[in-house]
């Protein structure tokens, strides 16, 4: 596990940052103002943006899976469940 903030930021900028950035762009608003939307609907640009959004969903599902299957998470869940009453 990496704890150095600069190393974390560097790895993120070199990896998932661009996927996250492109997947959060308001593509519809941008293209509606500059390009005829009918011409763009089936284009490769739209498909590429949708692909980035799909990659982001895959990333989120991997993180969720890792959190659910983490030993610390399981231990905390058991602890809070026992001390609830």
PyMOL commands that place a pseudoatom at each C-alpha (Angstrom):
pseudoatom trace, name=CA, resn=UNK, resi=1, chain=A, elem=C, hetatm=0, pos=[0.000, 0.000, 0.000]
pseudoatom trace, name=CA, resn=UNK, resi=2, chain=A, elem=C, hetatm=0, pos=[1.271, 3.461, -0.898]
pseudoatom trace, name=CA, resn=UNK, resi=3, chain=A, elem=C, hetatm=0, pos=[1.036, 6.276, 1.674]
pseudoatom trace, name=CA, resn=UNK, resi=4, chain=A, elem=C, hetatm=0, pos=[3.081, 9.000, -0.028]
pseudoatom trace, name=CA, resn=UNK, resi=5, chain=A, elem=C, hetatm=0, pos=[0.649, 11.628, -1.379]
pseudoatom trace, name=CA, resn=UNK, resi=6, chain=A, elem=C, hetatm=0, pos=[2.902, 12.659, -4.242]
pseudoatom trace, name=CA, resn=UNK, resi=7, chain=A, elem=C, hetatm=0, pos=[3.306, 9.051, -5.393]
pseudoatom trace, name=CA, resn=UNK, resi=8, chain=A, elem=C, hetatm=0, pos=[-0.464, 8.510, -5.198]
pseudoatom trace, name=CA, resn=UNK, resi=9, chain=A, elem=C, hetatm=0, pos=[-1.112, 11.671, -7.213]
pseudoatom trace, name=CA, resn=UNK, resi=10, chain=A, elem=C, hetatm=0, pos=[1.495, 10.725, -9.816]
pseudoatom trace, name=CA, resn=UNK, resi=11, chain=A, elem=C, hetatm=0, pos=[0.073, 7.246, -10.276]
pseudoatom trace, name=CA, resn=UNK, resi=12, chain=A, elem=C, hetatm=0, pos=[-3.462, 8.613, -10.550]
pseudoatom trace, name=CA, resn=UNK, resi=13, chain=A, elem=C, hetatm=0, pos=[-2.463, 11.259, -13.113]
pseudoatom trace, name=CA, resn=UNK, resi=14, chain=A, elem=C, hetatm=0, pos=[-0.659, 8.668, -15.198]
pseudoatom trace, name=CA, resn=UNK, resi=15, chain=A, elem=C, hetatm=0, pos=[-3.493, 6.156, -14.993]
pseudoatom trace, name=CA, resn=UNK, resi=16, chain=A, elem=C, hetatm=0, pos=[-7.143, 6.696, -14.173]
pseudoatom trace, name=CA, resn=UNK, resi=17, chain=A, elem=C, hetatm=0, pos=[-7.247, 10.516, -14.163]
pseudoatom trace, name=CA, resn=UNK, resi=18, chain=A, elem=C, hetatm=0, pos=[-7.842, 10.877, -17.888]
pseudoatom trace, name=CA, resn=UNK, resi=19, chain=A, elem=C, hetatm=0, pos=[-10.511, 8.198, -17.918]
pseudoatom trace, name=CA, resn=UNK, resi=20, chain=A, elem=C, hetatm=0, pos=[-12.267, 9.876, -14.989]
pseudoatom trace, name=CA, resn=UNK, resi=21, chain=A, elem=C, hetatm=0, pos=[-11.890, 13.300, -16.577]
pseudoatom trace, name=CA, resn=UNK, resi=22, chain=A, elem=C, hetatm=0, pos=[-13.254, 12.283, -19.965]
pseudoatom trace, name=CA, resn=UNK, resi=23, chain=A, elem=C, hetatm=0, pos=[-16.100, 10.279, -18.470]
pseudoatom trace, name=CA, resn=UNK, resi=24, chain=A, elem=C, hetatm=0, pos=[-17.334, 13.273, -16.464]
pseudoatom trace, name=CA, resn=UNK, resi=25, chain=A, elem=C, hetatm=0, pos=[-17.320, 15.735, -19.355]
pseudoatom trace, name=CA, resn=UNK, resi=26, chain=A, elem=C, hetatm=0, pos=[-20.793, 17.014, -20.286]
pseudoatom trace, name=CA, resn=UNK, resi=27, chain=A, elem=C, hetatm=0, pos=[-20.381, 15.771, -23.845]
pseudoatom trace, name=CA, resn=UNK, resi=28, chain=A, elem=C, hetatm=0, pos=[-23.968, 16.462, -24.834]
pseudoatom trace, name=CA, resn=UNK, resi=29, chain=A, elem=C, hetatm=0, pos=[-23.777, 20.099, -23.826]
pseudoatom trace, name=CA, resn=UNK, resi=30, chain=A, elem=C, hetatm=0, pos=[-20.426, 20.642, -25.489]
pseudoatom trace, name=CA, resn=UNK, resi=31, chain=A, elem=C, hetatm=0, pos=[-21.343, 19.051, -28.801]
pseudoatom trace, name=CA, resn=UNK, resi=32, chain=A, elem=C, hetatm=0, pos=[-24.848, 20.522, -28.943]
pseudoatom trace, name=CA, resn=UNK, resi=33, chain=A, elem=C, hetatm=0, pos=[-23.340, 24.002, -28.875]
pseudoatom trace, name=CA, resn=UNK, resi=34, chain=A, elem=C, hetatm=0, pos=[-20.627, 23.420, -31.476]
pseudoatom trace, name=CA, resn=UNK, resi=35, chain=A, elem=C, hetatm=0, pos=[-21.696, 20.594, -33.765]
pseudoatom trace, name=CA, resn=UNK, resi=36, chain=A, elem=C, hetatm=0, pos=[-24.906, 19.385, -35.351]
pseudoatom trace, name=CA, resn=UNK, resi=37, chain=A, elem=C, hetatm=0, pos=[-26.047, 16.699, -32.889]
pseudoatom trace, name=CA, resn=UNK, resi=38, chain=A, elem=C, hetatm=0, pos=[-27.557, 14.527, -35.653]
pseudoatom trace, name=CA, resn=UNK, resi=39, chain=A, elem=C, hetatm=0, pos=[-24.190, 14.170, -37.354]
pseudoatom trace, name=CA, resn=UNK, resi=40, chain=A, elem=C, hetatm=0, pos=[-22.454, 13.266, -34.123]
pseudoatom trace, name=CA, resn=UNK, resi=41, chain=A, elem=C, hetatm=0, pos=[-24.867, 10.690, -32.715]
pseudoatom trace, name=CA, resn=UNK, resi=42, chain=A, elem=C, hetatm=0, pos=[-23.297, 7.623, -34.295]
pseudoatom trace, name=CA, resn=UNK, resi=43, chain=A, elem=C, hetatm=0, pos=[-19.768, 8.938, -34.409]
pseudoatom trace, name=CA, resn=UNK, resi=44, chain=A, elem=C, hetatm=0, pos=[-16.686, 7.354, -32.937]
pseudoatom trace, name=CA, resn=UNK, resi=45, chain=A, elem=C, hetatm=0, pos=[-16.239, 10.267, -30.537]
pseudoatom trace, name=CA, resn=UNK, resi=46, chain=A, elem=C, hetatm=0, pos=[-19.513, 9.513, -28.764]
pseudoatom trace, name=CA, resn=UNK, resi=47, chain=A, elem=C, hetatm=0, pos=[-18.690, 5.817, -28.642]
pseudoatom trace, name=CA, resn=UNK, resi=48, chain=A, elem=C, hetatm=0, pos=[-15.275, 6.613, -27.190]
pseudoatom trace, name=CA, resn=UNK, resi=49, chain=A, elem=C, hetatm=0, pos=[-16.789, 8.805, -24.463]
pseudoatom trace, name=CA, resn=UNK, resi=50, chain=A, elem=C, hetatm=0, pos=[-19.275, 6.038, -23.626]
pseudoatom trace, name=CA, resn=UNK, resi=51, chain=A, elem=C, hetatm=0, pos=[-16.368, 3.599, -23.438]
pseudoatom trace, name=CA, resn=UNK, resi=52, chain=A, elem=C, hetatm=0, pos=[-14.623, 5.857, -20.888]
pseudoatom trace, name=CA, resn=UNK, resi=53, chain=A, elem=C, hetatm=0, pos=[-17.804, 5.954, -18.828]
pseudoatom trace, name=CA, resn=UNK, resi=54, chain=A, elem=C, hetatm=0, pos=[-17.953, 2.166, -18.922]
pseudoatom trace, name=CA, resn=UNK, resi=55, chain=A, elem=C, hetatm=0, pos=[-14.330, 1.941, -17.787]
pseudoatom trace, name=CA, resn=UNK, resi=56, chain=A, elem=C, hetatm=0, pos=[-15.152, 4.207, -14.864]
pseudoatom trace, name=CA, resn=UNK, resi=57, chain=A, elem=C, hetatm=0, pos=[-18.013, 1.908, -13.853]
pseudoatom trace, name=CA, resn=UNK, resi=58, chain=A, elem=C, hetatm=0, pos=[-15.653, -1.076, -14.019]
pseudoatom trace, name=CA, resn=UNK, resi=59, chain=A, elem=C, hetatm=0, pos=[-13.174, 0.770, -11.805]
pseudoatom trace, name=CA, resn=UNK, resi=60, chain=A, elem=C, hetatm=0, pos=[-15.862, 1.603, -9.251]
pseudoatom trace, name=CA, resn=UNK, resi=61, chain=A, elem=C, hetatm=0, pos=[-17.063, -1.999, -9.180]
pseudoatom trace, name=CA, resn=UNK, resi=62, chain=A, elem=C, hetatm=0, pos=[-13.496, -3.224, -8.564]
pseudoatom trace, name=CA, resn=UNK, resi=63, chain=A, elem=C, hetatm=0, pos=[-13.056, -0.781, -5.685]
pseudoatom trace, name=CA, resn=UNK, resi=64, chain=A, elem=C, hetatm=0, pos=[-16.403, -1.803, -4.199]
pseudoatom trace, name=CA, resn=UNK, resi=65, chain=A, elem=C, hetatm=0, pos=[-15.471, -5.476, -4.473]
pseudoatom trace, name=CA, resn=UNK, resi=66, chain=A, elem=C, hetatm=0, pos=[-12.114, -4.854, -2.786]
pseudoatom trace, name=CA, resn=UNK, resi=67, chain=A, elem=C, hetatm=0, pos=[-13.733, -2.934, 0.063]
pseudoatom trace, name=CA, resn=UNK, resi=68, chain=A, elem=C, hetatm=0, pos=[-16.361, -5.622, 0.630]
pseudoatom trace, name=CA, resn=UNK, resi=69, chain=A, elem=C, hetatm=0, pos=[-13.758, -8.377, 0.673]
pseudoatom trace, name=CA, resn=UNK, resi=70, chain=A, elem=C, hetatm=0, pos=[-11.215, -6.529, 2.782]
pseudoatom trace, name=CA, resn=UNK, resi=71, chain=A, elem=C, hetatm=0, pos=[-10.441, -8.183, 6.136]
pseudoatom trace, name=CA, resn=UNK, resi=72, chain=A, elem=C, hetatm=0, pos=[-10.497, -4.832, 7.947]
pseudoatom trace, name=CA, resn=UNK, resi=73, chain=A, elem=C, hetatm=0, pos=[-13.948, -4.053, 6.545]
pseudoatom trace, name=CA, resn=UNK, resi=74, chain=A, elem=C, hetatm=0, pos=[-15.253, -7.449, 7.647]
pseudoatom trace, name=CA, resn=UNK, resi=75, chain=A, elem=C, hetatm=0, pos=[-13.774, -7.005, 11.138]
pseudoatom trace, name=CA, resn=UNK, resi=76, chain=A, elem=C, hetatm=0, pos=[-15.289, -3.530, 11.496]
pseudoatom trace, name=CA, resn=UNK, resi=77, chain=A, elem=C, hetatm=0, pos=[-18.678, -4.800, 10.339]
pseudoatom trace, name=CA, resn=UNK, resi=78, chain=A, elem=C, hetatm=0, pos=[-18.616, -7.612, 12.925]
pseudoatom trace, name=CA, resn=UNK, resi=79, chain=A, elem=C, hetatm=0, pos=[-17.492, -5.199, 15.657]
pseudoatom trace, name=CA, resn=UNK, resi=80, chain=A, elem=C, hetatm=0, pos=[-20.262, -2.677, 14.979]
pseudoatom trace, name=CA, resn=UNK, resi=81, chain=A, elem=C, hetatm=0, pos=[-22.858, -5.398, 14.575]
pseudoatom trace, name=CA, resn=UNK, resi=82, chain=A, elem=C, hetatm=0, pos=[-21.957, -6.860, 18.002]
pseudoatom trace, name=CA, resn=UNK, resi=83, chain=A, elem=C, hetatm=0, pos=[-21.890, -3.458, 19.742]
pseudoatom trace, name=CA, resn=UNK, resi=84, chain=A, elem=C, hetatm=0, pos=[-25.106, -2.225, 18.166]
pseudoatom trace, name=CA, resn=UNK, resi=85, chain=A, elem=C, hetatm=0, pos=[-27.512, -3.228, 20.949]
for i in range(1, 85): cmd.bond("trace and resi %d" % i, "trace and resi %d" % (i + 1))
show_as sticks, trace
zoom trace
